[in-house]
C-alpha cells in the first residue's frame, strides 16, 4: 500500500522553530478553546457538557505512541474533561488552575524534563505564563492576538476542530518521525 501524507508542511517554519520542535518530549494542552471550541453547555443540573473532536483524541494517542507525552492544565474543573482524557492515557491532568505555572513545574519535575523540552498549546491570556516559559509556545488558529504574538507555531485549525492533532503531526514531521496515520495502520 502506497499512501502519501502531504497535508503537513513544515517548510514555512523557521529553522529555529524546527530545532525547538525536535527537542519536545512533552505536550501540554489547555482545554477550553484548544481541545474544545470554547463554548460551555450546561444541563439542568448545572453540569458542564463539552464536545471534543475525535481527531484530537487520535492525535493525543498518536503522540504517546510516538514518544511524546501529553498533559492537561485547565482553569475549570469539569468531570467530562477527566472522563475524556483518562481513556486517552493522560495522567498528568491538572484542573482548577487559573495560574498555570505551578502545575507546569510539577509536570517538569514529575517527568524530569526541562521547560525547553515542553510545548504548550493555548488560546487565551490565561495561557500566557506557560507559553512564555516552554521551549515551544503554540496557539490555535482562533487564539487571542496576545497569544498568537508569542507563538512559534499557530495551527491552521481552530480549537476544538482538530488543532491538537495538527500540532502533533507538525511535531512528528519536525522530529522526522512517521506521519501520525502510520501509527494506526498495521
C-alpha distance (Angstrom), angle and dihedral (degrees) to the residues before:
residue distance angle dihedral
X1 . . .
X2 3.80 . .
X3 3.80 111.2 .
X4 3.79 122.5 167.8
X5 3.80 121.6 -150.8
X6 3.79 108.2 -161.5
X7 3.79 103.0 145.8
X8 3.82 93.9 97.7
X9 3.79 111.6 71.7
X10 3.80 116.0 -179.6
X11 3.81 94.1 174.3
X12 3.81 89.6 99.4
X13 3.81 91.7 58.8
X14 3.79 119.4 94.5
X15 3.80 118.5 -111.4
X16 3.81 87.4 -115.1
X17 3.82 91.7 55.8
X18 3.81 92.0 47.9
X19 3.81 90.4 50.4
X20 3.81 90.5 50.4
X21 3.81 90.6 47.9
X22 3.81 90.9 52.8
X23 3.82 89.1 62.2
X24 3.82 96.6 52.3
X25 3.80 114.9 121.1
X26 3.80 98.5 157.7
X27 3.81 132.5 40.3
X28 3.81 117.8 -159.0
X29 3.79 118.2 -160.6
X30 3.76 134.3 -163.6
X31 3.81 113.9 -144.7
X32 3.81 113.4 -148.0
X33 3.79 108.9 65.3
X34 3.82 93.3 5.3
X35 3.81 109.0 53.2
X36 3.81 89.1 19.2
X37 3.79 132.8 34.0
X38 3.80 89.0 -106.2
X39 3.78 96.3 -109.0
X40 3.79 118.6 125.7
X41 3.77 121.1 -147.5
X42 3.80 119.0 -165.8
X43 3.78 125.6 -161.3
X44 3.80 124.1 -147.7
X45 3.82 90.5 -89.9
X46 3.82 90.7 57.1
X47 3.79 93.9 -108.3
X48 3.78 118.0 144.4
X49 3.77 118.9 -119.8
X50 3.80 119.4 -163.6
X51 3.76 134.6 177.7
X52 3.79 122.4 -132.7
X53 3.79 126.3 -165.7
X54 3.80 114.6 -120.0
X55 3.81 89.9 -139.4
X56 3.80 89.7 63.4
X57 3.80 90.6 52.1
X58 3.78 90.3 52.5
X59 3.81 88.5 46.6
X60 3.81 91.5 54.4
X61 3.82 92.4 47.8
X62 3.81 90.0 46.4
X63 3.80 91.7 51.6
X64 3.80 89.4 55.4
X65 3.83 90.8 47.8
X66 3.80 89.8 51.4
X67 3.82 93.4 50.3
X68 3.79 98.9 -100.5
X69 3.80 111.8 121.9
X70 3.80 121.2 -145.6
X71 3.79 131.7 -148.0
X72 3.78 138.4 174.9
X73 3.80 131.5 -132.1
X74 3.78 113.6 179.3
X75 3.77 135.7 166.7
X76 3.78 95.7 -140.6
X77 3.78 129.0 67.2
X78 3.79 106.5 -137.3
X79 3.78 122.3 160.4
X80 3.80 90.9 -150.3
X81 3.82 90.5 64.2
X82 3.78 93.1 53.0
X83 3.81 89.6 47.0
X84 3.82 89.7 53.2
X85 3.82 96.8 45.3
X86 3.81 99.5 44.5
X87 3.84 96.1 67.8
X88 3.81 89.3 46.4
X89 3.81 89.6 60.7
X90 3.81 98.2 -109.9
X91 3.80 107.4 152.5
X92 3.80 99.3 159.9
X93 3.79 94.6 76.1
X94 3.82 122.0 153.6
X95 3.80 120.4 178.0
X96 3.79 130.8 177.3
X97 3.82 94.2 36.5
X98 3.78 114.2 131.6
X99 3.79 87.9 166.9
X100 3.77 101.6 56.4
X101 3.81 101.6 -173.3
X102 3.81 96.8 87.3
X103 3.82 94.8 55.3
X104 3.82 90.4 41.2
X105 3.80 88.7 56.9
X106 3.83 90.6 46.0
X107 3.79 90.3 55.0
X108 3.80 91.4 49.5
X109 3.80 90.6 48.8
X110 3.82 94.8 44.1
X111 3.80 92.3 49.6
X112 3.81 95.8 36.0
X113 3.79 92.4 -127.2
X114 3.77 134.4 128.9
X115 3.78 125.6 -117.5
X116 3.84 86.4 -110.0
X117 3.82 87.7 67.1
X118 3.81 92.3 54.6
X119 3.80 132.3 85.3
X120 3.79 122.2 -162.2
X121 3.80 126.5 -159.3
X122 3.79 114.1 -158.0
X123 3.77 143.6 153.4
X124 3.81 111.9 -166.6
X125 3.80 142.8 45.2
X126 3.82 91.3 -91.6
X127 3.83 84.8 69.9
X128 3.81 97.1 53.8
X129 3.82 97.0 92.8
X130 3.80 95.7 55.7
X131 3.81 91.9 38.4
X132 3.80 89.9 56.8
X133 3.81 91.8 52.5
X134 3.80 107.6 41.4
X135 3.78 124.4 86.1
X136 3.79 93.6 -118.3
X137 3.82 117.6 31.4
X138 3.80 112.3 -166.5
X139 3.80 135.7 -177.4
X140 3.78 135.7 -163.5
X141 3.80 118.0 -117.2
X142 3.81 93.8 -103.2
X143 3.81 96.0 45.5
X144 3.79 122.9 131.8
X145 3.81 113.3 -84.3
X146 3.82 90.7 -115.6
X147 3.80 88.7 60.7
X148 3.80 94.8 44.5
X149 3.80 90.7 52.3
X150 3.81 92.1 64.8
X151 3.81 98.6 34.8
X152 3.79 119.3 109.9
X153 3.81 89.5 -162.4
X154 3.80 127.2 31.9
X155 3.79 114.6 -171.3
X156 3.78 120.1 -129.6
X157 3.80 87.0 -138.0
X158 3.80 125.3 78.4
X159 3.78 122.0 -119.6
X160 3.79 111.0 -84.6
X161 3.82 91.9 22.2
X162 3.81 99.8 83.8
X163 3.82 102.0 -68.2
X164 3.81 92.1 135.6
X165 3.80 91.2 55.2
X166 3.81 90.2 47.6
X167 3.80 92.0 52.9
X168 3.81 92.0 47.2
X169 3.80 89.5 52.8
X170 3.82 90.5 49.1
X171 3.82 90.1 51.4
X172 3.81 90.7 49.2
X173 3.82 91.0 49.8
X174 3.81 92.0 49.4
X175 3.80 90.8 48.0
X176 3.81 89.3 48.6
X177 3.79 91.8 -121.5
X178 3.78 123.0 144.9
X179 3.82 118.4 -79.6
X180 3.79 113.4 -84.4
X181 3.80 94.6 -111.1
X182 3.80 91.4 59.8
X183 3.80 91.1 64.7
X184 3.80 86.9 65.4
X185 3.81 100.1 43.5
X186 3.79 116.2 87.1
